[in-house]
Amino acid sequence: MTPRALLSLLLVVATGDLPATTAAADAPGARIFLDARAGTLVLDLAPMDLPANTPHHGLAQPPVATLEIPETGFIYGFRVQVVDSAGHSLPDELIHHFNLIDPDHRELFLPISRRLLAAGHETGAIRLPRLLFGVPLNRAEHVVASAMVENLTPAEYHRARVRLVMSFTPAKRPWPLFSASPWQMDVAFPVGDKSFTLPPGRSSRLYAGSPAVPGRIVGLGGHMHDYGRVIEFADVTTGEVIYRAAPRVDSTGHIESIPIAMLYGLTRLGVHIVPEHRYRIAVSYDNPTGVPIPDGGMGVVGGLFVPDHGVTWPAADPGDSLYQQDYRHYMRLEEGGGHHMMSMPMKMTAHEHPSHARH
């Protein structure tokens, strides 16, 4: 099984457009439904018109949708696409980015809403081993979906929808063996946009925190922008480096990929982390241009986390000030909020190789 088949930032697998068999209550214009025959959970955003040759800032974007999960089970894959009014796939380049957020549970390292997945037009389909890992979703819990689209093609499309198709395992099945959750840690934590102005010359940024619950990181990767030198995730309490990677660049210096670390095998399940320790992400850059680059810097690590046996993933506290600030941002309730894709540090390609990680 290839690395691409094993891990991605958050799970994923391609599926086709198949008819729904079980529908949940819909938000205005958006919908979520279970196709039991296809083994998929499908989420559609509200329909929209896409005039030809129009960038994203010239379009009325689909509204943010809060939807209720119709069935309890596990997701182990996804694909994002744009479909026409008949459900036929349209060009992938129409989707700029898509985000799915769980407002009912907190992030591992922050009391903000848990990020479930993110995708852009280049993401394609990715899949986790469904017998091993799955992200649990419970009936009547909620997800918040948002997307940005653009149409730079010469064709126009009417009543198109952004569609998320998730591979779904019903709760009655004996698998997956491990209930897992995506996680991330960002040098721009705690809330808001993740990119920052990159100063000229050498620079670095870091953020440190403790996980809300104990468990094992079974895989992780990093994301940074051009001129990035090294990204690292370490246990500050013990001084042990869990993940350290330098990007692979092309002949022009642009980043092609960043190595991922597979931390599970036949005899072990990942690297154990605990709330009593502090963990740090650090990223370093070397900007040779001599001038600051707006939005030129970013540093994120993330991947898949398996809580200790008997540990329940913590619920979010809507009264927390950071939770409220983050909620306003991704719901687009404040100017400039929510129009950025969450970074995908574990998106893998055939060009990526194992990183220096603890074994």
Buried (B, 14 or more C-beta within 10 A) or exposed (E): EEBBBBBBBBBBBBBEBBEBEEEBEBBEBBBBBBBBEBBBBBBBBBBBEBEEEBEBEEBEBBBBBEBBBBBBBBBBBBBBBBBBEEBEEBBBBBBBBBBBBBBBBBBBBBBBBBBBBBBBBEBBBBBBBBBBBBBBBEEEBBBBBBBBBBBEBEEEBEEBBBBBBBBBBEEEEEBBEBBBBBBBBBBBBBBBBBBBEBBBEEBBBBBBBBBBBBBBBBBBBBBBBBBBBBBBBBBBEEEEBBBBBBBBBEEEEEBEBBBBBBBBEEEEBBBEBBEEBBBBBBBBBBBEEEEEBEEBBBBBBBBBBBBEEEEEBBEBEEEBEBBBBBBBBBBBEEEEBBBBBBBBBBBBEEEBEEBEBBE
